[in-house]
Amino acid sequence: MKKLFSILSVALILASCGKKASQTTEQSAENAAPAQSEQAAPVVYENNYLVKVGDVAPDFILSLTDGTEFTLSKNRGKVVMLQFTASWCGVCRKEMPFIERDIWLPNKDNKDFVLLGIDREEPLEDVKKFAESTGITYPMALDSKADVFASYAERKSGITRNILIDRDGRIVKLTRLYNEKEFGELVQAIDSLLGK
């Protein structure tokens, strides 16, 4: 009888500990819920951008296909164009030869201009083959987890996207997809920033 009483006592103690632990967990979750809901959702602008014209461009460091490193903030004082792209993107493939011909080749020797293709979520070898297949010669960087992309636009939103940044590091133009008129405006904006 004494043994049965001891077993029942231990069972009651364990049951109450489990209940108390789960109550504490539930109470903690309840207390944490308001804090999570109080966090402001990011503002999303046109075309699912998280940045807008006039914003300082979010800084980043990426590796290029040649193994060198690119840091956006180290290019302050230059006109910078970022092109978010990927080999599986048909519109990117359509646009890239125009970027090569109308933007890169006329400006590649200008020390005040930087053009960087940023490939999203693909391995190095695929990015190299992609550049070769599209005939582009401008530098390409690897955004292997799309974290840089996600600092500019909603992570799951599409590409191609071009971001033009002035010498002060501020965004002056944002494009989405390929549109001849918009692309022409991008070329004109670059020429204007470079004083052409």
CORZI-V704644 format. One record per residue. N is the residue number from 1. RES is the residue in one letter. OMEGA is omega in whole degrees, 0 to 359 (* if undefined). BURIAL is # if it has 16 or more other ideal C-beta (glycine too) atoms within 10 Angstrom, else .. Layout:
BEGIN
n=N res=RES omega=OMEGA burial=BURIAL
n=N res=RES omega=OMEGA burial=BURIAL
END
This chain:
BEGIN
n=1 res=M omega=179 burial=.
n=2 res=K omega=179 burial=.
n=3 res=K omega=179 burial=.
n=4 res=L omega=179 burial=.
n=5 res=F omega=179 burial=.
n=6 res=S omega=180 burial=.
n=7 res=I omega=179 burial=.
n=8 res=L omega=179 burial=.
n=9 res=S omega=179 burial=.
n=10 res=V omega=180 burial=.
n=11 res=A omega=179 burial=.
n=12 res=L omega=179 burial=.
n=13 res=I omega=180 burial=.
n=14 res=L omega=180 burial=.
n=15 res=A omega=181 burial=.
n=16 res=S omega=177 burial=.
n=17 res=C omega=178 burial=.
n=18 res=G omega=180 burial=.
n=19 res=K omega=181 burial=.
n=20 res=K omega=180 burial=.
n=21 res=A omega=181 burial=.
n=22 res=S omega=177 burial=.
n=23 res=Q omega=179 burial=.
n=24 res=T omega=179 burial=.
n=25 res=T omega=179 burial=.
n=26 res=E omega=180 burial=.
n=27 res=Q omega=178 burial=.
n=28 res=S omega=180 burial=.
n=29 res=A omega=178 burial=.
n=30 res=E omega=180 burial=.
n=31 res=N omega=182 burial=.
n=32 res=A omega=184 burial=.
n=33 res=A omega=180 burial=.
n=34 res=P omega=181 burial=.
n=35 res=A omega=179 burial=.
n=36 res=Q omega=182 burial=.
n=37 res=S omega=179 burial=.
n=38 res=E omega=179 burial=.
n=39 res=Q omega=182 burial=.
n=40 res=A omega=175 burial=.
n=41 res=A omega=180 burial=.
n=42 res=P omega=176 burial=.
n=43 res=V omega=180 burial=.
n=44 res=V omega=182 burial=.
n=45 res=Y omega=181 burial=.
n=46 res=E omega=179 burial=.
n=47 res=N omega=177 burial=.
n=48 res=N omega=174 burial=.
n=49 res=Y omega=174 burial=#
n=50 res=L omega=178 burial=#
n=51 res=V omega=178 burial=#
n=52 res=K omega=177 burial=.
n=53 res=V omega=182 burial=.
n=54 res=G omega=178 burial=.
n=55 res=D omega=169 burial=#
n=56 res=V omega=182 burial=.
n=57 res=A omega=178 burial=#
n=58 res=P omega=182 burial=#
n=59 res=D omega=177 burial=.
n=60 res=F omega=173 burial=#
n=61 res=I omega=178 burial=.
n=62 res=L omega=174 burial=#
n=63 res=S omega=176 burial=.
n=64 res=L omega=181 burial=#
n=65 res=T omega=178 burial=#
n=66 res=D omega=177 burial=.
n=67 res=G omega=178 burial=.
n=68 res=T omega=183 burial=.
n=69 res=E omega=178 burial=.
n=70 res=F omega=175 burial=#
n=71 res=T omega=183 burial=.
n=72 res=L omega=185 burial=#
n=73 res=S omega=178 burial=.
n=74 res=K omega=179 burial=.
n=75 res=N omega=175 burial=#
n=76 res=R omega=184 burial=.
n=77 res=G omega=178 burial=.
n=78 res=K omega=171 burial=#
n=79 res=V omega=185 burial=#
n=80 res=V omega=172 burial=#
n=81 res=M omega=176 burial=#
n=82 res=L omega=175 burial=#
n=83 res=Q omega=176 burial=#
n=84 res=F omega=190 burial=#
n=85 res=T omega=173 burial=#
n=86 res=A omega=184 burial=#
n=87 res=S omega=182 burial=#
n=88 res=W omega=184 burial=.
n=89 res=C omega=181 burial=#
n=90 res=G omega=180 burial=.
n=91 res=V omega=177 burial=.
n=92 res=C omega=180 burial=#
n=93 res=R omega=178 burial=#
n=94 res=K omega=186 burial=.
n=95 res=E omega=189 burial=#
n=96 res=M omega=176 burial=#
n=97 res=P omega=177 burial=.
n=98 res=F omega=176 burial=#
n=99 res=I omega=179 burial=#
n=100 res=E omega=186 burial=#
n=101 res=R omega=190 burial=.
n=102 res=D omega=182 burial=.
n=103 res=I omega=186 burial=#
n=104 res=W omega=185 burial=#
n=105 res=L omega=179 burial=.
n=106 res=P omega=187 burial=.
n=107 res=N omega=188 burial=#
n=108 res=K omega=180 burial=.
n=109 res=D omega=179 burial=.
n=110 res=N omega=183 burial=.
n=111 res=K omega=180 burial=.
n=112 res=D omega=182 burial=.
n=113 res=F omega=176 burial=#
n=114 res=V omega=173 burial=#
n=115 res=L omega=181 burial=#
n=116 res=L omega=170 burial=#
n=117 res=G omega=181 burial=#
n=118 res=I omega=182 burial=#
n=119 res=D omega=187 burial=#
n=120 res=R omega=168 burial=#
n=121 res=E omega=176 burial=.
n=122 res=E omega=180 burial=#
n=123 res=P omega=183 burial=.
n=124 res=L omega=183 burial=.
n=125 res=E omega=178 burial=.
n=126 res=D omega=180 burial=.
n=127 res=V omega=178 burial=#
n=128 res=K omega=179 burial=.
n=129 res=K omega=179 burial=.
n=130 res=F omega=179 burial=#
n=131 res=A omega=180 burial=#
n=132 res=E omega=183 burial=.
n=133 res=S omega=179 burial=.
n=134 res=T omega=178 burial=#
n=135 res=G omega=181 burial=.
n=136 res=I omega=180 burial=#
n=137 res=T omega=179 burial=.
n=138 res=Y omega=185 burial=#
n=139 res=P omega=178 burial=#
n=140 res=M omega=178 burial=#
n=141 res=A omega=182 burial=#
n=142 res=L omega=175 burial=#
n=143 res=D omega=193 burial=#
n=144 res=S omega=179 burial=#
n=145 res=K omega=181 burial=.
n=146 res=A omega=180 burial=#
n=147 res=D omega=177 burial=.
n=148 res=V omega=177 burial=#
n=149 res=F omega=183 burial=#
n=150 res=A omega=174 burial=#
n=151 res=S omega=179 burial=.
n=152 res=Y omega=183 burial=#
n=153 res=A omega=178 burial=#
n=154 res=E omega=188 burial=.
n=155 res=R omega=185 burial=.
n=156 res=K omega=181 burial=.
n=157 res=S omega=189 burial=#
n=158 res=G omega=176 burial=#
n=159 res=I omega=5 burial=#
n=160 res=T omega=177 burial=#
n=161 res=R omega=177 burial=#
n=162 res=N omega=179 burial=#
n=163 res=I omega=179 burial=#
n=164 res=L omega=186 burial=#
n=165 res=I omega=181 burial=#
n=166 res=D omega=185 burial=#
n=167 res=R omega=178 burial=.
n=168 res=D omega=179 burial=.
n=169 res=G omega=180 burial=#
n=170 res=R omega=180 burial=.
n=171 res=I omega=179 burial=#
n=172 res=V omega=178 burial=#
n=173 res=K omega=177 burial=#
n=174 res=L omega=176 burial=#
n=175 res=T omega=179 burial=#
n=176 res=R omega=185 burial=#
n=177 res=L omega=180 burial=#
n=178 res=Y omega=179 burial=#
n=179 res=N omega=186 burial=.
n=180 res=E omega=181 burial=.
n=181 res=K omega=181 burial=.
n=182 res=E omega=179 burial=.
n=183 res=F omega=177 burial=#
n=184 res=G omega=177 burial=.
n=185 res=E omega=177 burial=.
n=186 res=L omega=179 burial=#
n=187 res=V omega=180 burial=.
n=188 res=Q omega=180 burial=.
n=189 res=A omega=178 burial=#
n=190 res=I omega=179 burial=#
n=191 res=D omega=180 burial=.
n=192 res=S omega=179 burial=.
n=193 res=L omega=179 burial=#
n=194 res=L omega=177 burial=.
n=195 res=G omega=180 burial=.
n=196 res=K omega=* burial=.
END
